[in-house]
């Protein structure tokens, strides 16, 4: 049977469809790059914002137009609003997040393949990723008032070290150069396992056991970073990049959001991290227009974000999510005002990220090439440094999934152009 996989949303979703695709291959099915080629389409949905829910519906409808395949939906949107998805023409069956492991058996026939080792094979088509996203944790026990993920994913649950190691071994056997550990609340890993191991011990074990060329973390809550964790930043192969969701730079807003830190706490943490790795790329998430956010609150948040000089960040306008505590909060911010605040916040991020990129101009950095497009007699290459700088260049040969030392020449928008240093 031919199967097409697609995901919307976070890196955890990407990790899950890659694992499902591996299970499908293990049971003799073919994974195809387009819905039009498939007998079955499996879509992993997202509901973190209204826009993500809309993207999920759009992708389902696109698949239905492009193919007569049986459409299967799963993920966070599929968990909180199953009737909405089942009402879309073409959707034949819906699995919530807690039923995901049953999809291969129920829809395709065959076992999930637990305990059977196969090398990773990247998904074909637009879902192709050179990096391997490894799921180490799911669910969340935090009580952020705006977040739907806790309702859609449940309480925090850790993957065992043995299962994580199996996935990493599969990735490395599949010639993966960069491992990305991912989860809903990555810093909670191990708390529910025997002996309550810490994320630091997992990272140390992975580096000791596999020595990956690169190891990156998807996202960490600021309060989960201890002084012990700072030593991890010095380990070989650990990427000089941390994504730390701030959500707001205004103390009053953070309190209403149910966040467990203040701007002052965050500032102290950033200072500690930069003291260990001065050139670390720190990225973040910021929400604007949270209920009750006054103009003064927004200006406080804007000024704080500017002072942090992030290497990059995602800006979201608050989306009311049914079932969350924030749904009942008064003093909602209008759509027009949220748009203005979002644009102002993005301007601050654009300036800070450009300043960060410019620090590296003239320097030589190692780039892992993720994309290669043939352009006449040469290849247009695009890849990432360990500090998450996106770099492009021209090459005489296809260097996909290889490292090159690149002299960084010029900032062009969100990317840097460079020249590959000749090998000695």
C-alpha positions in Angstrom: 0.0 0.0 0.0 1.2 3.5 -0.8 1.1 6.0 2.1 1.6 9.7 2.3 2.4 11.4 5.6 2.1 15.1 6.4 2.4 17.1 9.6 1.5 20.6 10.7 3.1 22.2 13.8 5.9 21.4 16.1 9.0 19.2 15.8 7.3 16.6 18.1 4.7 16.2 15.3 7.5 15.7 12.8 9.1 13.1 15.0 5.9 11.2 15.3 5.2 11.0 11.6 8.7 9.9 10.9 8.3 7.1 13.4 4.9 6.1 11.8 6.5 6.1 8.4 9.2 3.8 9.6 6.6 1.5 11.0 4.8 1.5 7.7 7.9 0.6 5.8 8.6 -2.2 8.3 5.3 -3.7 7.4 6.0 -3.6 3.7 4.3 -0.3 2.7 5.7 2.4 0.4 6.0 5.9 1.7 5.3 8.4 -1.2 6.1 12.1 -1.6 2.6 13.3 -2.7 -1.0 12.7 -1.7 -2.0 12.1 -5.3 0.2 9.0 -5.3 -1.2 7.5 -2.1 -3.8 4.9 -1.2 -3.8 6.3 2.4 -3.0 9.8 3.6 -2.1 10.3 7.3 -2.1 13.9 8.5 -0.8 14.8 12.0 -2.7 18.0 12.9 -1.9 20.9 15.2 -4.2 23.2 17.3 -1.8 25.4 19.3 -3.3 28.5 17.6 -6.4 29.2 15.5 -4.0 29.6 12.5 -2.6 26.1 13.1 -6.1 24.6 13.2 -7.0 26.4 10.0 -3.7 25.1 8.4 -4.7 21.6 9.4 -8.1 21.9 7.8 -6.6 23.4 4.7 -4.1 20.5 4.3 -6.9 17.9 4.8 -9.0 19.6 2.1 -6.0 19.8 -0.3 -5.3 16.1 0.2 -9.0 15.3 -0.6 -8.9 17.4 -3.8 -5.6 15.8 -4.9 -6.4 12.2 -4.2 -9.1 9.6 -3.8 -7.0 8.1 -1.0 -8.5 7.3 2.4 -7.6 10.2 4.7 -6.7 9.5 8.4 -6.3 12.4 10.8 -4.5 12.4 14.2 -2.7 14.9 16.4 -3.8 17.7 18.7 -6.6 19.1 16.6 -7.8 15.6 16.0 -7.9 15.1 19.8 -9.8 18.3 20.8 -12.2 18.5 17.9 -12.7 15.1 16.3 -16.2 15.8 15.0 -14.9 18.8 13.1 -12.3 16.8 11.3 -14.6 13.8 10.6 -17.1 16.3 9.0 -14.5 17.2 6.3 -15.2 15.3 3.1 -12.6 12.6 2.6 -11.7 12.0 6.2 -12.6 8.4 7.0 -11.1 7.9 10.5 -9.7 10.0 13.3 -7.2 8.9 16.0 -6.6 11.1 19.0 -3.1 11.6 20.4 -3.6 8.7 22.8 -4.5 6.3 20.0 -1.6 7.2 17.6 0.3 3.9 18.2 -2.8 2.0 16.9 -2.8 3.7 13.5 -0.4 1.3 11.6 -2.2 -1.7 12.9 -5.7 -0.4 12.5 -5.3 1.4 9.1 -2.5 -0.4 7.3 -2.4 -3.7 9.0 0.6 -5.0 10.9 2.4 -4.3 14.1 3.9 -0.9 15.1 7.3 -2.6 14.9 8.5 -2.1 18.5 11.9 -3.7 19.1 12.7 -4.2 15.4 15.6 -2.1 14.2 15.7 -0.4 10.8 17.9 2.5 9.7 16.1 5.9 9.4 15.0 6.9 6.0 14.0 10.5 5.6 10.4 11.2 4.4 10.2 12.0 0.7 8.9 15.3 -0.7 8.2 18.4 1.3 8.4 16.6 4.6 12.0 15.6 4.0 14.4 16.6 6.8 18.1 16.0 7.1 18.0 16.3 10.9 16.3 13.6 12.9 13.8 14.7 15.5 13.8 12.2 18.3 10.8 12.1 20.6 11.9 11.8 24.2 8.9 13.1 26.1 5.2 13.9 25.6 2.5 15.8 27.6 2.9 18.6 30.1 2.2 19.2 33.8 2.7 23.0 33.6 -0.4 25.1 34.0 0.0 27.9 31.5 -3.5 29.5 31.2 -3.3 30.0 27.4 -2.1 26.5 26.4 -4.2 23.8 24.8 -1.4 21.3 24.6 -1.9 20.0 28.1 -5.5 19.1 27.2 -4.5 17.6 23.9 -1.4 15.7 25.0 -2.2 14.9 28.7 0.2 14.7 31.6 4.0 14.5 31.2 5.3 11.1 30.1 8.9 10.1 29.3 10.2 7.7 26.7 12.6 5.2 28.2 16.3 5.6 27.6 16.3 2.3 25.7 13.6 3.5 23.3 15.4 6.8 22.8 18.6 5.1 22.1 16.9 2.8 19.6 15.6 5.8 17.7 19.0 7.5 17.7 20.8 4.4 16.6 18.3 4.1 13.7 19.0 7.7 12.8 22.7 7.4 12.9 22.6 4.2 10.8 20.6 6.2 8.4 23.5 8.6 8.0 21.9 11.4 10.1 24.5 14.0 11.2 22.3 16.1 13.6 20.0 14.7 16.3 17.3 17.0 17.7 15.7 15.9 21.0 12.1 17.0 21.2 9.1 16.9 23.5 6.2 19.0 24.8 8.1 19.8 28.0 11.6 18.5 27.3 13.0 19.5 30.7 10.5 17.2 32.4 12.1 14.1 30.9 12.8 11.4 33.5 10.7 12.6 36.4 8.2 9.8 35.9 10.9 7.1 35.3 12.4 4.8 37.9 15.2 6.7 39.7 14.0 10.0 38.3 16.9 10.6 36.0 17.5 14.1 34.7 17.7 15.4 31.1 21.3 16.2 31.7 22.1 12.5 32.3 20.2 11.6 29.1 22.2 14.1 27.1 25.5 13.0 28.6 24.7 9.4 27.8 23.8 10.1 24.2 27.0 12.0 23.6 29.0 9.3 25.3 27.3 6.4 23.6 26.8 7.8 20.0 29.1 10.9 19.8 26.7 12.6 17.2 28.3 15.3 15.1 25.5 17.5 16.4 23.0 17.3 19.2 20.3 20.0 19.4 17.4 20.5 21.8 14.0 21.6 20.4 12.8 23.8 23.3 13.3 24.2 27.1 11.2 26.0 29.6 13.5 28.6 31.4 12.7 27.2 34.9 14.0 23.7 33.8 17.5 24.9 33.3 19.6 24.3 36.4 23.2 25.3 37.1 24.2 21.7 36.4 22.6 22.0 32.9 25.0 24.8 32.0 27.9 22.4 31.9 26.1 20.5 29.1 26.6 23.5 26.9 30.4 22.7 26.9 30.0 19.1 25.7 31.4 18.1 22.3 28.7 18.2 19.5 26.2 20.1 21.6 24.8 22.9 19.4 25.3 26.5 20.6 21.6 27.2 20.3 18.8 27.1 22.9 15.2 27.9 22.4 13.7 29.3 25.6 10.0 30.3 25.4 9.5 33.6 27.2 5.9 34.4 26.1 6.0 37.9 27.5 8.5 40.4 28.8 5.9 42.0 31.1 5.8 40.6 34.7 2.0 41.2 35.1 1.3 39.4 31.9 3.5 36.4 32.8 1.6 36.1 36.1 -1.8 35.9 34.3 -0.3 33.4 31.9 0.6 31.1 34.7 4.3 31.2 33.8 6.7 30.2 36.5 9.3 32.9 35.9 9.6 36.7 35.9 11.5 38.8 33.4 14.2 39.3 36.0 14.5 35.5 36.4 14.8 35.1 32.6 17.5 37.9 32.4 19.6 36.2 35.1 19.4 32.9 33.3 20.4 34.5 29.9 23.4 36.1 31.6 24.5 32.7 33.0 24.1 31.0 29.7 26.1 33.7 27.8 28.8 33.5 30.4 29.4 29.9 29.5 28.9 30.2 25.7 29.1 33.9 24.7 28.1 33.3 21.1 25.1 31.1 21.9 22.0 31.6 19.7 19.1 32.2 22.0 15.7 32.1 20.4 12.3 32.5 21.9 8.5 32.6 21.6 6.5 35.8 22.3 2.8 36.2 22.5 1.0 39.6 22.0 -2.5 40.6 22.8 -3.0 38.2 25.8 -6.3 39.1 27.7 -5.6 42.1 29.9 -2.4 43.1 28.2 -2.5 46.9 28.4 -0.4 49.2 26.2 1.9 49.7 29.1 2.3 46.0 29.5 3.1 45.6 25.8 5.7 48.4 25.9 7.3 46.7 28.9 7.4 43.4 27.0 8.7 45.1 23.9 11.5 46.8 25.8 12.5 43.6 27.6 12.7 41.6 24.3 14.8 44.3 22.8 17.2 44.3 25.8 17.7 40.5 25.5 19.0 40.8 21.9 17.7 37.4 20.8 19.1 35.6 17.8 15.6 35.1 16.6 12.0 34.4 17.7 8.5 33.5 16.9 5.7 36.1 17.5 2.2 34.9 18.0 -1.1 36.8 18.5 -3.1 35.3 21.3 -5.7 32.8 20.1 -8.6 32.0 22.4 -8.6 28.2 22.9 -11.7 26.6 24.3 -11.1 24.8 27.6 -8.2 26.8 28.7 -8.2 29.0 31.8 -7.5 32.1 29.7 -10.8 31.6 27.8 -12.5 33.2 30.9 -10.2 36.1 31.3 -11.7 39.6 30.8 -10.3 42.6 28.8 -9.6 40.9 25.5 -7.4 42.8 23.0 -9.0 43.5 19.7 -7.7 41.9 16.4 -6.5 45.2 15.0 -4.5 46.1 18.1 -3.0 42.6 18.2 -1.9 43.0 14.6 -0.1 46.3 15.4 1.6 44.9 18.4 2.7 41.8 16.4 4.3 44.0 13.8 6.1 46.1 16.4 7.4 42.9 18.1 8.6 41.4 14.8 10.5 44.6 14.0 12.4 44.3 17.2 13.2 40.6 16.5 14.3 41.4 12.9 16.7 44.0 14.1 18.2 41.8 16.8 18.5 38.7 14.6 20.2 40.8 11.9 22.7 42.1 14.5 23.4 38.5 15.6 24.0 37.3 12.1 26.3 40.2 11.3 28.6 39.2 14.1 29.6 36.2 12.1 30.4 37.9 8.8 33.9 37.2 7.7 34.2 34.2 9.9 34.4 30.5 9.0 31.7 28.3 10.3 30.8 24.6 9.8 27.6 24.2 7.9 25.5 21.1 7.5 23.8 21.2 4.1 20.1 20.4 4.2 18.9 21.3 0.7 20.6 20.9 -2.7 19.0 22.2 -5.8 20.6 21.7 -9.2 21.2 25.0 -11.0 22.7 24.3 -14.4 26.2 23.1 -14.0 26.3 23.9 -10.2 24.2 23.3 -7.1 22.5 25.8 -4.9 23.1 24.7 -1.3 21.3 25.7 1.9 22.1 24.6 5.4 22.6 25.5 9.0 25.4 26.3 11.4 25.2 24.8 14.9 24.1 28.4 16.0 21.1 28.0 13.7 22.3 30.5 11.1 20.8 29.7 7.7 23.5 29.7 5.0 23.4 29.4 1.3 26.1 29.1 -1.4 26.9 27.7 -4.8 28.8 24.5 -5.1 30.2 22.5 -8.0 28.8 19.3 -6.5 25.8 18.1 -4.5 26.9 18.3 -0.8 23.5 17.4 0.7 23.8 16.0 4.3 27.6 16.9 4.4 29.5 19.4 6.4 31.6 22.2 4.9 33.7 25.0 6.3 32.1 28.1 4.9 33.4 31.7 5.0 30.3 33.8 5.8 30.2 36.8 3.4 26.9 38.8 3.5 23.6 38.9 5.3 20.7 38.7 2.9 17.4 38.9 4.8 17.0 35.8 7.0 20.0 34.1 5.4 23.8 34.5 5.0 25.6 33.9 1.8 29.0 32.2 2.0 31.8 30.6 0.1 33.0 27.1 0.8 36.6 26.9 1.9 38.7 24.6 -0.4 40.0 21.5 1.3 43.7 21.5 2.1 
